[in-house]
Amino acid sequence: MDEKYHEQASALEQAQRDEALRVIQALAQPNGSGRADCQDCGDPIPRERRSAVPNAIRCAACQTIFESKGKRHVSSR
């Protein structure tokens, strides 16, 4: 009897993992389209970054600068 419950628990756990992966994939879909070139510096956004962040509008360097400016702006209030 314990083996039967173990199998049911394993099947339930797998179903929950599958559902969590579906949710994560749905959330990862971009809400807008990204750019091929950075909106700040104009340099091409590397393919690896566009693959990792499909809706990226800045290269990684400019995004870092953008985020650090935002943090300073918020903390100066």
All heavy atoms as a GROMACS GRO file, in nm:
protein
  593
    1MET      N    1   0.081  -0.119   0.000
    1MET     CA    2   0.000   0.000   0.000
    1MET      C    3   0.086   0.126   0.000
    1MET      O    4   0.054   0.222  -0.067
    1MET     CB    5  -0.093   0.001   0.121
    1MET     CG    6  -0.222   0.068   0.085
    1MET     SD    7  -0.326   0.116   0.218
    1MET     CE    8  -0.404  -0.027   0.278
    2ASP      N    9   0.197   0.126   0.071
    2ASP     CA   10   0.285   0.242   0.075
    2ASP      C   11   0.339   0.275  -0.064
    2ASP      O   12   0.355   0.392  -0.100
    2ASP     CB   13   0.402   0.218   0.171
    2ASP     CG   14   0.358   0.221   0.316
    2ASP    OD1   15   0.255   0.285   0.345
    2ASP    OD2   16   0.428   0.160   0.399
    3GLU      N   17   0.367   0.172  -0.143
    3GLU     CA   18   0.421   0.195  -0.277
    3GLU      C   19   0.318   0.265  -0.365
    3GLU      O   20   0.352   0.354  -0.443
    3GLU     CB   21   0.463   0.062  -0.340
    3GLU     CG   22   0.534   0.081  -0.472
    3GLU     CD   23   0.589  -0.050  -0.526
    3GLU    OE1   24   0.623  -0.140  -0.446
    3GLU    OE2   25   0.597  -0.059  -0.649
    4LYS      N   26   0.190   0.230  -0.349
    4LYS     CA   27   0.085   0.293  -0.426
    4LYS      C   28   0.078   0.442  -0.395
    4LYS      O   29   0.068   0.526  -0.486
    4LYS     CB   30  -0.050   0.227  -0.395
    4LYS     CG   31  -0.167   0.290  -0.465
    4LYS     CD   32  -0.296   0.223  -0.425
    4LYS     CE   33  -0.416   0.295  -0.478
    4LYS     NZ   34  -0.541   0.240  -0.432
    5TYR      N   35   0.085   0.479  -0.268
    5TYR     CA   36   0.082   0.619  -0.228
    5TYR      C   37   0.207   0.693  -0.275
    5TYR      O   38   0.200   0.809  -0.315
    5TYR     CB   39   0.064   0.633  -0.077
    5TYR     CG   40  -0.073   0.589  -0.031
    5TYR    CD1   41  -0.088   0.483   0.056
    5TYR    CD2   42  -0.188   0.654  -0.078
    5TYR    CE1   43  -0.214   0.442   0.096
    5TYR    CE2   44  -0.314   0.613  -0.037
    5TYR     CZ   45  -0.326   0.508   0.049
    5TYR     OH   46  -0.451   0.467   0.089
    6HIS      N   47   0.319   0.624  -0.272
    6HIS     CA   48   0.443   0.684  -0.319
    6HIS      C   49   0.432   0.717  -0.469
    6HIS      O   50   0.472   0.825  -0.513
    6HIS     CB   51   0.561   0.590  -0.292
    6HIS     CG   52   0.691   0.641  -0.343
    6HIS    ND1   53   0.756   0.748  -0.286
    6HIS    CD2   54   0.768   0.602  -0.448
    6HIS    CE1   55   0.867   0.772  -0.353
    6HIS    NE2   56   0.877   0.684  -0.452
    7GLU      N   57   0.376   0.625  -0.546
    7GLU     CA   58   0.358   0.648  -0.689
    7GLU      C   59   0.261   0.764  -0.715
    7GLU      O   60   0.284   0.847  -0.802
    7GLU     CB   61   0.308   0.521  -0.757
    7GLU     CG   62   0.413   0.412  -0.766
    7GLU     CD   63   0.357   0.281  -0.821
    7GLU    OE1   64   0.243   0.281  -0.872
    7GLU    OE2   65   0.430   0.180  -0.813
    8GLN      N   66   0.154   0.770  -0.638
    8GLN     CA   67   0.057   0.880  -0.654
    8GLN      C   68   0.122   1.014  -0.617
    8GLN      O   69   0.101   1.114  -0.686
    8GLN     CB   70  -0.066   0.856  -0.567
    8GLN     CG   71  -0.154   0.744  -0.618
    8GLN     CD   72  -0.270   0.716  -0.523
    8GLN    OE1   73  -0.265   0.747  -0.404
    8GLN    NE2   74  -0.374   0.654  -0.577
    9ALA      N   75   0.198   1.014  -0.511
    9ALA     CA   76   0.266   1.137  -0.470
    9ALA      C   77   0.367   1.181  -0.575
    9ALA      O   78   0.378   1.300  -0.607
    9ALA     CB   79   0.334   1.118  -0.335
   10SER      N   80   0.439   1.087  -0.632
   10SER     CA   81   0.536   1.119  -0.737
   10SER      C   82   0.466   1.175  -0.860
   10SER      O   83   0.513   1.271  -0.922
   10SER     CB   84   0.618   0.995  -0.774
   10SER     OG   85   0.700   0.956  -0.668
   11ALA      N   86   0.354   1.116  -0.898
   11ALA     CA   87   0.279   1.164  -1.014
   11ALA      C   88   0.224   1.304  -0.990
   11ALA      O   89   0.230   1.391  -1.077
   11ALA     CB   90   0.165   1.067  -1.047
   12LEU      N   91   0.175   1.329  -0.869
   12LEU     CA   92   0.124   1.461  -0.834
   12LEU      C   93   0.238   1.564  -0.836
   12LEU      O   94   0.223   1.674  -0.890
   12LEU     CB   95   0.058   1.459  -0.697
   12LEU     CG   96   0.007   1.593  -0.645
   12LEU    CD1   97  -0.098   1.651  -0.739
   12LEU    CD2   98  -0.050   1.576  -0.505
   13GLU      N   99   0.351   1.528  -0.780
   13GLU     CA  100   0.466   1.618  -0.779
   13GLU      C  101   0.511   1.652  -0.921
   13GLU      O  102   0.539   1.767  -0.953
   13GLU     CB  103   0.581   1.554  -0.700
   13GLU     CG  104   0.702   1.643  -0.686
   13GLU     CD  105   0.813   1.578  -0.605
   13GLU    OE1  106   0.799   1.461  -0.564
   13GLU    OE2  107   0.913   1.646  -0.583
   14GLN      N  108   0.514   1.553  -1.009
   14GLN     CA  109   0.554   1.578  -1.148
   14GLN      C  110   0.453   1.668  -1.217
   14GLN      O  111   0.491   1.758  -1.292
   14GLN     CB  112   0.568   1.446  -1.225
   14GLN     CG  113   0.623   1.465  -1.364
   14GLN     CD  114   0.762   1.527  -1.364
   14GLN    OE1  115   0.850   1.483  -1.293
   14GLN    NE2  116   0.781   1.630  -1.445
   15ALA      N  117   0.326   1.648  -1.192
   15ALA     CA  118   0.222   1.733  -1.252
   15ALA      C  119   0.238   1.877  -1.205
   15ALA      O  120   0.223   1.972  -1.284
   15ALA     CB  121   0.083   1.680  -1.218
   16GLN      N  122   0.271   1.895  -1.077
   16GLN     CA  123   0.292   2.030  -1.024
   16GLN      C  124   0.416   2.095  -1.086
   16GLN      O  125   0.415   2.214  -1.118
   16GLN     CB  126   0.302   2.027  -0.872
   16GLN     CG  127   0.170   1.994  -0.805
   16GLN     CD  128   0.185   1.970  -0.656
   16GLN    OE1  129   0.290   1.932  -0.607
   16GLN    NE2  130   0.076   1.992  -0.584
   17ARG      N  131   0.521   2.019  -1.105
   17ARG     CA  132   0.641   2.072  -1.170
   17ARG      C  133   0.610   2.113  -1.314
   17ARG      O  134   0.652   2.219  -1.359
   17ARG     CB  135   0.752   1.967  -1.171
   17ARG     CG  136   0.820   1.948  -1.039
   17ARG     CD  137   0.933   1.848  -1.052
   17ARG     NE  138   0.987   1.815  -0.924
   17ARG     CZ  139   1.046   1.702  -0.893
   17ARG    NH1  140   1.060   1.608  -0.986
   17ARG    NH2  141   1.094   1.681  -0.773
   18ASP      N  142   0.537   2.027  -1.386
   18ASP     CA  143   0.502   2.058  -1.525
   18ASP      C  144   0.420   2.187  -1.533
   18ASP      O  145   0.443   2.272  -1.619
   18ASP     CB  146   0.425   1.943  -1.588
   18ASP     CG  147   0.509   1.818  -1.608
   18ASP    OD1  148   0.634   1.827  -1.602
   18ASP    OD2  149   0.450   1.710  -1.627
   19GLU      N  150   0.326   2.203  -1.443
   19GLU     CA  151   0.243   2.324  -1.442
   19GLU      C  152   0.327   2.447  -1.408
   19GLU      O  153   0.312   2.552  -1.469
   19GLU     CB  154   0.128   2.309  -1.341
   19GLU     CG  155   0.039   2.432  -1.331
   19GLU     CD  156  -0.031   2.467  -1.462
   19GLU    OE1  157  -0.046   2.382  -1.551
   19GLU    OE2  158  -0.072   2.585  -1.476
   20ALA      N  159   0.418   2.434  -1.312
   20ALA     CA  160   0.505   2.546  -1.277
   20ALA      C  161   0.592   2.587  -1.396
   20ALA      O  162   0.610   2.706  -1.422
   20ALA     CB  163   0.593   2.509  -1.157
   21LEU      N  164   0.642   2.491  -1.471
   21LEU     CA  165   0.721   2.523  -1.590
   21LEU      C  166   0.637   2.593  -1.695
   21LEU      O  167   0.684   2.687  -1.760
   21LEU     CB  168   0.783   2.396  -1.648
   21LEU     CG  169   0.900   2.337  -1.570
   21LEU    CD1  170   0.943   2.204  -1.630
   21LEU    CD2  171   1.016   2.434  -1.568
   22ARG      N  172   0.512   2.551  -1.713
   22ARG     CA  173   0.424   2.618  -1.809
   22ARG      C  174   0.400   2.764  -1.768
   22ARG      O  175   0.402   2.854  -1.851
   22ARG     CB  176   0.291   2.544  -1.821
   22ARG     CG  177   0.297   2.421  -1.909
   22ARG     CD  178   0.158   2.367  -1.941
   22ARG     NE  179   0.095   2.305  -1.825
   22ARG     CZ  180   0.117   2.179  -1.787
   22ARG    NH1  181   0.198   2.103  -1.855
   22ARG    NH2  182   0.054   2.130  -1.682
   23VAL      N  183   0.381   2.787  -1.640
   23VAL     CA  184   0.358   2.923  -1.590
   23VAL      C  185   0.484   3.008  -1.612
   23VAL      O  186   0.476   3.121  -1.660
   23VAL     CB  187   0.318   2.921  -1.441
   23VAL    CG1  188   0.321   3.061  -1.381
   23VAL    CG2  189   0.180   2.859  -1.425
   24ILE      N  190   0.599   2.953  -1.579
   24ILE     CA  191   0.725   3.027  -1.596
   24ILE      C  192   0.747   3.061  -1.742
   24ILE      O  193   0.785   3.174  -1.776
   24ILE     CB  194   0.843   2.946  -1.539
   24ILE    CG1  195   0.834   2.943  -1.386
   24ILE    CG2  196   0.976   3.003  -1.584
   24ILE    CD1  197   0.929   2.845  -1.321
   25GLN      N  198   0.721   2.968  -1.831
   25GLN     CA  199   0.739   2.994  -1.974
   25GLN      C  200   0.641   3.101  -2.023
   25GLN      O  201   0.677   3.186  -2.103
   25GLN     CB  202   0.723   2.865  -2.054
   25GLN     CG  203   0.838   2.770  -2.035
   25GLN     CD  204   0.814   2.633  -2.096
   25GLN    OE1  205   0.702   2.599  -2.130
   25GLN    NE2  206   0.920   2.555  -2.109
   26ALA      N  207   0.520   3.099  -1.972
   26ALA     CA  208   0.422   3.200  -2.012
   26ALA      C  209   0.463   3.338  -1.962
   26ALA      O  210   0.451   3.437  -2.034
   26ALA     CB  211   0.283   3.164  -1.957
   27LEU      N  212   0.515   3.345  -1.841
   27LEU     CA  213   0.560   3.473  -1.787
   27LEU      C  214   0.684   3.526  -1.858
   27LEU      O  215   0.707   3.646  -1.862
   27LEU     CB  216   0.588   3.460  -1.636
   27LEU     CG  217   0.466   3.437  -1.548
   27LEU    CD1  218   0.508   3.410  -1.405
   27LEU    CD2  219   0.370   3.556  -1.555
   28ALA      N  220   0.763   3.435  -1.912
   28ALA     CA  221   0.887   3.475  -1.979
   28ALA      C  222   0.862   3.532  -2.118
   28ALA      O  223   0.952   3.592  -2.176
   28ALA     CB  224   0.982   3.356  -1.988
   29GLN      N  225   0.742   3.516  -2.171
   29GLN     CA  226   0.713   3.570  -2.303
   29GLN      C  227   0.718   3.722  -2.296
   29GLN      O  228   0.662   3.783  -2.206
   29GLN     CB  229   0.575   3.524  -2.351
   29GLN     CG  230   0.564   3.376  -2.373
   29GLN     CD  231   0.660   3.326  -2.479
   29GLN    OE1  232   0.678   3.387  -2.583
   29GLN    NE2  233   0.724   3.214  -2.451
   30PRO      N  234   0.785   3.784  -2.391
   30PRO     CA  235   0.796   3.930  -2.388
   30PRO      C  236   0.662   3.999  -2.409
   30PRO      O  237   0.578   3.952  -2.484
   30PRO     CB  238   0.891   3.961  -2.503
   30PRO     CG  239   0.880   3.845  -2.595
   30PRO     CD  240   0.848   3.726  -2.507
   31ASN      N  241   0.642   4.109  -2.337
   31ASN     CA  242   0.520   4.187  -2.352
   31ASN      C  243   0.530   4.283  -2.470
   31ASN      O  244   0.432   4.331  -2.521
   31ASN     CB  245   0.491   4.266  -2.225
   31ASN     CG  246   0.456   4.176  -2.110
   31ASN    OD1  247   0.403   4.069  -2.131
   31ASN    ND2  248   0.489   4.215  -1.989
   32GLY      N  249   0.650   4.314  -2.510
   32GLY     CA  250   0.674   4.402  -2.623
   32GLY      C  251   0.791   4.346  -2.701
   32GLY      O  252   0.849   4.245  -2.665
   33SER      N  253   0.825   4.413  -2.807
   33SER     CA  254   0.938   4.363  -2.884
   33SER      C  255   1.063   4.441  -2.844
   33SER      O  256   1.057   4.558  -2.810
   33SER     CB  257   0.910   4.376  -3.033
   33SER     OG  258   0.889   4.512  -3.067
   34GLY      N  259   1.173   4.373  -2.850
   34GLY     CA  260   1.300   4.435  -2.818
   34GLY      C  261   1.356   4.506  -2.939
   34GLY      O  262   1.287   4.531  -3.038
   35ARG      N  263   1.482   4.540  -2.928
   35ARG     CA  264   1.549   4.612  -3.036
   35ARG      C  265   1.676   4.538  -3.074
   35ARG      O  266   1.733   4.466  -2.993
   35ARG     CB  267   1.586   4.752  -2.989
   35ARG     CG  268   1.467   4.839  -2.952
   35ARG     CD  269   1.513   4.970  -2.892
   35ARG     NE  270   1.608   5.037  -2.981
   35ARG     CZ  271   1.592   5.160  -3.028
   35ARG    NH1  272   1.484   5.228  -2.997
   35ARG    NH2  273   1.682   5.215  -3.106
   36ALA      N  274   1.722   4.560  -3.194
   36ALA     CA  275   1.849   4.504  -3.238
   36ALA      C  276   1.965   4.592  -3.194
   36ALA      O  277   2.075   4.544  -3.169
   36ALA     CB  278   1.850   4.487  -3.389
   37ASP      N  279   1.937   4.724  -3.182
   37ASP     CA  280   2.039   4.819  -3.140
   37ASP      C  281   1.996   4.887  -3.011
   37ASP      O  282   1.877   4.915  -2.990
   37ASP     CB  283   2.060   4.925  -3.248
   37ASP     CG  284   2.110   4.866  -3.378
   37ASP    OD1  285   2.193   4.774  -3.372
   37ASP    OD2  286   2.065   4.911  -3.484
   38CYS      N  287   2.093   4.917  -2.926
   38CYS     CA  288   2.067   4.982  -2.797
   38CYS      C  289   2.007   5.120  -2.818
   38CYS      O  290   2.059   5.199  -2.898
   38CYS     CB  291   2.198   4.991  -2.719
   38CYS     SG  292   2.183   5.077  -2.561
   39GLN      N  293   1.901   5.151  -2.746
   39GLN     CA  294   1.838   5.282  -2.762
   39GLN      C  295   1.923   5.394  -2.703
   39GLN      O  296   1.905   5.510  -2.738
   39GLN     CB  297   1.698   5.284  -2.700
   39GLN     CG  298   1.692   5.307  -2.552
   39GLN     CD  299   1.549   5.328  -2.503
   39GLN    OE1  300   1.453   5.303  -2.573
   39GLN    NE2  301   1.536   5.373  -2.380
   40ASP      N  302   2.018   5.362  -2.614
   40ASP     CA  303   2.100   5.465  -2.552
   40ASP      C  304   2.230   5.491  -2.629
   40ASP      O  305   2.260   5.605  -2.661
   40ASP     CB  306   2.132   5.428  -2.407
   40ASP     CG  307   2.009   5.429  -2.318
   40ASP    OD1  308   1.902   5.474  -2.363
   40ASP    OD2  309   2.020   5.384  -2.202
   41CYS      N  310   2.306   5.387  -2.659
   41CYS     CA  311   2.436   5.407  -2.725
   41CYS      C  312   2.433   5.375  -2.874
   41CYS      O  313   2.523   5.414  -2.947
   41CYS     CB  314   2.544   5.324  -2.656
   41CYS     SG  315   2.531   5.146  -2.682
   42GLY      N  316   2.332   5.303  -2.920
   42GLY     CA  317   2.320   5.272  -3.061
   42GLY      C  318   2.397   5.149  -3.106
   42GLY      O  319   2.385   5.107  -3.221
   43ASP      N  320   2.477   5.091  -3.017
   43ASP     CA  321   2.552   4.970  -3.054
   43ASP      C  322   2.456   4.852  -3.066
   43ASP      O  323   2.351   4.849  -3.002
   43ASP     CB  324   2.657   4.938  -2.947
   43ASP     CG  325   2.774   5.034  -2.948
   43ASP    OD1  326   2.789   5.111  -3.046
   43ASP    OD2  327   2.850   5.035  -2.849
   44PRO      N  328   2.493   4.753  -3.148
   44PRO     CA  329   2.410   4.633  -3.158
   44PRO      C  330   2.398   4.561  -3.024
   44PRO      O  331   2.496   4.552  -2.950
   44PRO     CB  332   2.484   4.546  -3.260
   44PRO     CG  333   2.575   4.638  -3.332
   44PRO     CD  334   2.609   4.748  -3.236
   45ILE      N  335   2.279   4.513  -2.993
   45ILE     CA  336   2.259   4.431  -2.873
   45ILE      C  337   2.298   4.289  -2.911
   45ILE      O  338   2.243   4.233  -3.006
   45ILE     CB  339   2.113   4.438  -2.824
   45ILE    CG1  340   2.077   4.583  -2.787
   45ILE    CG2  341   2.092   4.344  -2.705
   45ILE    CD1  342   1.930   4.602  -2.752
   46PRO      N  343   2.393   4.228  -2.838
   46PRO     CA  344   2.439   4.094  -2.874
   46PRO      C  345   2.324   3.992  -2.877
   46PRO      O  346   2.227   4.001  -2.800
   46PRO     CB  347   2.538   4.058  -2.763
   46PRO     CG  348   2.583   4.190  -2.710
   46PRO     CD  349   2.464   4.282  -2.723
   47ARG      N  350   2.336   3.899  -2.969
   47ARG     CA  351   2.233   3.795  -2.987
   47ARG      C  352   2.206   3.721  -2.856
   47ARG      O  353   2.092   3.688  -2.825
   47ARG     CB  354   2.277   3.698  -3.096
   47ARG     CG  355   2.177   3.588  -3.125
   47ARG     CD  356   2.216   3.505  -3.246
   47ARG     NE  357   2.360   3.494  -3.264
   47ARG     CZ  358   2.430   3.383  -3.246
   47ARG    NH1  359   2.369   3.272  -3.213
   47ARG    NH2  360   2.560   3.381  -3.265
   48GLU      N  361   2.311   3.695  -2.778
   48GLU     CA  362   2.293   3.622  -2.652
   48GLU      C  363   2.202   3.699  -2.557
   48GLU      O  364   2.117   3.642  -2.491
   48GLU     CB  365   2.429   3.596  -2.584
   48GLU     CG  366   2.519   3.503  -2.661
   48GLU     CD  367   2.596   3.571  -2.774
   48GLU    OE1  368   2.593   3.697  -2.786
   48GLU    OE2  369   2.659   3.498  -2.853
   49ARG      N  370   2.220   3.832  -2.552
   49ARG     CA  371   2.134   3.913  -2.464
   49ARG      C  372   1.991   3.915  -2.517
   49ARG      O  373   1.896   3.903  -2.441
   49ARG     CB  374   2.187   4.056  -2.453
   49ARG     CG  375   2.094   4.148  -2.372
   49ARG     CD  376   2.165   4.267  -2.317
   49ARG     NE  377   2.076   4.364  -2.257
   49ARG     CZ  378   2.018   4.352  -2.139
   49ARG    NH1  379   2.041   4.244  -2.064
   49ARG    NH2  380   1.938   4.445  -2.092
   50ARG      N  381   1.975   3.930  -2.649
   50ARG     CA  382   1.840   3.931  -2.706
   50ARG      C  383   1.770   3.797  -2.686
   50ARG      O  384   1.648   3.792  -2.670
   50ARG     CB  385   1.844   3.969  -2.853
   50ARG     CG  386   1.874   4.118  -2.872
   50ARG     CD  387   1.866   4.163  -3.016
   50ARG     NE  388   1.984   4.116  -3.087
   50ARG     CZ  389   1.983   4.046  -3.199
   50ARG    NH1  390   1.871   4.013  -3.256
   50ARG    NH2  391   2.094   4.008  -3.255
   51SER      N  392   1.847   3.688  -2.684
   51SER     CA  393   1.788   3.556  -2.658
   51SER      C  394   1.746   3.544  -2.512
   51SER      O  395   1.640   3.491  -2.482
   51SER     CB  396   1.887   3.446  -2.692
   51SER     OG  397   1.912   3.442  -2.829
   52ALA      N  398   1.831   3.594  -2.423
   52ALA     CA  399   1.802   3.585  -2.279
   52ALA      C  400   1.692   3.682  -2.239
   52ALA      O  401   1.610   3.651  -2.152
   52ALA     CB  402   1.928   3.611  -2.199
   53VAL      N  403   1.690   3.802  -2.299
   53VAL     CA  404   1.592   3.905  -2.267
   53VAL      C  405   1.532   3.955  -2.399
   53VAL      O  406   1.577   4.055  -2.454
   53VAL     CB  407   1.657   4.022  -2.189
   53VAL    CG1  408   1.553   4.123  -2.143
   53VAL    CG2  409   1.739   3.971  -2.072
   54PRO      N  410   1.432   3.884  -2.451
   54PRO     CA  411   1.379   3.915  -2.584
   54PRO      C  412   1.326   4.058  -2.599
   54PRO      O  413   1.325   4.112  -2.708
   54PRO     CB  414   1.268   3.814  -2.605
   54PRO     CG  415   1.296   3.703  -2.511
   54PRO     CD  416   1.368   3.766  -2.394
   55ASN      N  417   1.284   4.121  -2.491
   55ASN     CA  418   1.230   4.256  -2.501
   55ASN      C  419   1.332   4.362  -2.459
   55ASN      O  420   1.295   4.475  -2.429
   55ASN     CB  421   1.101   4.268  -2.420
   55ASN     CG  422   1.119   4.232  -2.274
   55ASN    OD1  423   1.218   4.173  -2.236
   55ASN    ND2  424   1.022   4.267  -2.192
   56ALA      N  425   1.462   4.328  -2.462
   56ALA     CA  426   1.566   4.423  -2.424
   56ALA      C  427   1.571   4.539  -2.523
   56ALA      O  428   1.562   4.520  -2.644
   56ALA     CB  429   1.702   4.353  -2.420
   57ILE      N  430   1.586   4.659  -2.468
   57ILE     CA  431   1.599   4.778  -2.552
   57ILE      C  432   1.735   4.844  -2.532
   57ILE      O  433   1.766   4.941  -2.600
   57ILE     CB  434   1.485   4.879  -2.525
   57ILE    CG1  435   1.483   4.921  -2.379
   57ILE    CG2  436   1.351   4.820  -2.569
   57ILE    CD1  437   1.386   5.034  -2.348
   58ARG      N  438   1.813   4.791  -2.438
   58ARG     CA  439   1.946   4.844  -2.410
   58ARG      C  440   2.047   4.730  -2.405
   58ARG      O  441   2.013   4.618  -2.366
   58ARG     CB  442   1.950   4.915  -2.275
   58ARG     CG  443   1.870   5.040  -2.266
   58ARG     CD  444   1.880   5.104  -2.127
   58ARG     NE  445   1.799   5.223  -2.122
   58ARG     CZ  446   1.668   5.221  -2.094
   58ARG    NH1  447   1.606   5.108  -2.066
   58ARG    NH2  448   1.600   5.334  -2.094
   59CYS      N  449   2.173   4.761  -2.440
   59CYS     CA  450   2.279   4.663  -2.419
   59CYS      C  451   2.299   4.648  -2.268
   59CYS      O  452   2.248   4.728  -2.189
   59CYS     CB  453   2.408   4.710  -2.488
   59CYS     SG  454   2.480   4.859  -2.418
   60ALA      N  455   2.371   4.546  -2.228
   60ALA     CA  456   2.389   4.519  -2.085
   60ALA      C  457   2.456   4.636  -2.013
   60ALA      O  458   2.417   4.673  -1.902
   60ALA     CB  459   2.468   4.390  -2.065
   61ALA      N  460   2.556   4.698  -2.077
   61ALA     CA  461   2.627   4.810  -2.013
   61ALA      C  462   2.533   4.928  -1.990
   61ALA      O  463   2.530   4.986  -1.880
   61ALA     CB  464   2.746   4.851  -2.099
   62CYS      N  465   2.456   4.965  -2.091
   62CYS     CA  466   2.363   5.077  -2.077
   62CYS      C  467   2.250   5.044  -1.980
   62CYS      O  468   2.203   5.132  -1.906
   62CYS     CB  469   2.308   5.119  -2.213
   62CYS     SG  470   2.430   5.200  -2.318
   63GLN      N  471   2.207   4.919  -1.977
   63GLN     CA  472   2.102   4.880  -1.882
   63GLN      C  473   2.152   4.894  -1.739
   63GLN      O  474   2.080   4.941  -1.652
   63GLN     CB  475   2.056   4.736  -1.908
   63GLN     CG  476   1.941   4.692  -1.820
   63GLN     CD  477   1.813   4.770  -1.845
   63GLN    OE1  478   1.783   4.807  -1.958
   63GLN    NE2  479   1.736   4.794  -1.741
   64THR      N  480   2.278   4.857  -1.716
   64THR     CA  481   2.337   4.872  -1.583
   64THR      C  482   2.340   5.019  -1.542
   64THR      O  483   2.304   5.054  -1.429
   64THR     CB  484   2.479   4.812  -1.581
   64THR    OG1  485   2.470   4.674  -1.614
   64THR    CG2  486   2.544   4.827  -1.444
   65ILE      N  487   2.382   5.105  -1.633
   65ILE     CA  488   2.386   5.250  -1.605
   65ILE      C  489   2.245   5.302  -1.579
   65ILE      O  490   2.221   5.376  -1.483
   65ILE     CB  491   2.451   5.326  -1.722
   65ILE    CG1  492   2.599   5.290  -1.732
   65ILE    CG2  493   2.433   5.476  -1.707
   65ILE    CD1  494   2.666   5.334  -1.860
   66PHE      N  495   2.150   5.260  -1.662
   66PHE     CA  496   2.011   5.303  -1.646
   66PHE      C  497   1.957   5.264  -1.509
   66PHE      O  498   1.895   5.344  -1.440
   66PHE     CB  499   1.926   5.241  -1.757
   66PHE     CG  500   1.779   5.270  -1.745
   66PHE    CD1  501   1.728   5.392  -1.787
   66PHE    CD2  502   1.692   5.175  -1.695
   66PHE    CE1  503   1.593   5.420  -1.777
   66PHE    CE2  504   1.557   5.201  -1.685
   66PHE     CZ  505   1.507   5.324  -1.726
   67GLU      N  506   1.983   5.139  -1.468
   67GLU     CA  507   1.934   5.092  -1.339
   67GLU      C  508   2.003   5.163  -1.224
   67GLU      O  509   1.940   5.195  -1.124
   67GLU     CB  510   1.952   4.940  -1.328
   67GLU     CG  511   1.858   4.864  -1.418
   67GLU     CD  512   1.882   4.714  -1.417
   67GLU    OE1  513   1.969   4.667  -1.342
   67GLU    OE2  514   1.815   4.644  -1.496
   68SER      N  515   2.133   5.191  -1.236
   68SER     CA  516   2.203   5.258  -1.126
   68SER      C  517   2.154   5.402  -1.112
   68SER      O  518   2.144   5.454  -1.002
   68SER     CB  519   2.355   5.253  -1.146
   68SER     OG  520   2.393   5.333  -1.255
   69LYS      N  521   2.121   5.469  -1.223
   69LYS     CA  522   2.066   5.604  -1.216
   69LYS      C  523   1.930   5.603  -1.148
   69LYS      O  524   1.899   5.690  -1.067
   69LYS     CB  525   2.052   5.664  -1.356
   69LYS     CG  526   2.181   5.707  -1.417
   69LYS     CD  527   2.157   5.765  -1.555
   69LYS     CE  528   2.286   5.805  -1.621
   69LYS     NZ  529   2.263   5.857  -1.757
   70GLY      N  530   1.850   5.503  -1.178
   70GLY     CA  531   1.718   5.492  -1.116
   70GLY      C  532   1.728   5.471  -0.966
   70GLY      O  533   1.651   5.526  -0.890
   71LYS      N  534   1.824   5.392  -0.924
   71LYS     CA  535   1.840   5.366  -0.781
   71LYS      C  536   1.887   5.491  -0.708
   71LYS      O  537   1.844   5.520  -0.598
   71LYS     CB  538   1.938   5.251  -0.758
   71LYS     CG  539   1.882   5.117  -0.799
   71LYS     CD  540   1.982   5.007  -0.784
   71LYS     CE  541   1.923   4.877  -0.838
   71LYS     NZ  542   2.021   4.772  -0.848
   72ARG      N  543   1.975   5.569  -0.771
   72ARG     CA  544   2.020   5.694  -0.709
   72ARG      C  545   1.906   5.793  -0.702
   72ARG      O  546   1.889   5.863  -0.605
   72ARG     CB  547   2.136   5.753  -0.787
   72ARG     CG  548   2.267   5.687  -0.756
   72ARG     CD  549   2.379   5.770  -0.810
   72ARG     NE  550   2.365   5.782  -0.955
   72ARG     CZ  551   2.453   5.738  -1.043
   72ARG    NH1  552   2.564   5.684  -1.002
   72ARG    NH2  553   2.432   5.751  -1.172
   73HIS      N  554   1.828   5.798  -0.809
   73HIS     CA  555   1.715   5.892  -0.814
   73HIS      C  556   1.614   5.860  -0.704
   73HIS      O  557   1.568   5.949  -0.635
   73HIS     CB  558   1.649   5.886  -0.952
   73HIS     CG  559   1.532   5.979  -0.963
   73HIS    ND1  560   1.544   6.115  -0.966
   73HIS    CD2  561   1.399   5.953  -0.969
   73HIS    CE1  562   1.425   6.171  -0.975
   73HIS    NE2  563   1.335   6.074  -0.978
   74VAL      N  564   1.582   5.733  -0.689
   74VAL     CA  565   1.483   5.693  -0.588
   74VAL      C  566   1.537   5.719  -0.448
   74VAL      O  567   1.466   5.768  -0.361
   74VAL     CB  568   1.446   5.543  -0.605
   74VAL    CG1  569   1.363   5.495  -0.489
   74VAL    CG2  570   1.371   5.524  -0.736
   75SER      N  571   1.666   5.691  -0.425
   75SER     CA  572   1.719   5.706  -0.290
   75SER      C  573   1.741   5.852  -0.252
   75SER      O  574   1.754   5.885  -0.137
   75SER     CB  575   1.852   5.630  -0.278
   75SER     OG  576   1.948   5.685  -0.365
   76SER      N  577   1.743   5.944  -0.351
   76SER     CA  578   1.766   6.084  -0.319
   76SER      C  579   1.638   6.157  -0.277
   76SER      O  580   1.642   6.273  -0.242
   76SER     CB  581   1.828   6.157  -0.441
   76SER     OG  582   1.736   6.158  -0.548
   77ARG      N  583   1.526   6.090  -0.281
   77ARG     CA  584   1.398   6.152  -0.242
   77ARG      C  585   1.389   6.174  -0.094
   77ARG      O  586   1.429   6.113  -0.008
   77ARG     CB  587   1.280   6.065  -0.286
   77ARG     CG  588   1.259   6.073  -0.433
   77ARG     CD  589   1.137   5.994  -0.468
   77ARG     NE  590   1.118   6.002  -0.612
   77ARG     CZ  591   1.023   5.944  -0.677
   77ARG    NH1  592   0.934   5.874  -0.614
   77ARG    NH2  593   1.012   5.954  -0.806
   0.00000   0.00000   0.00000
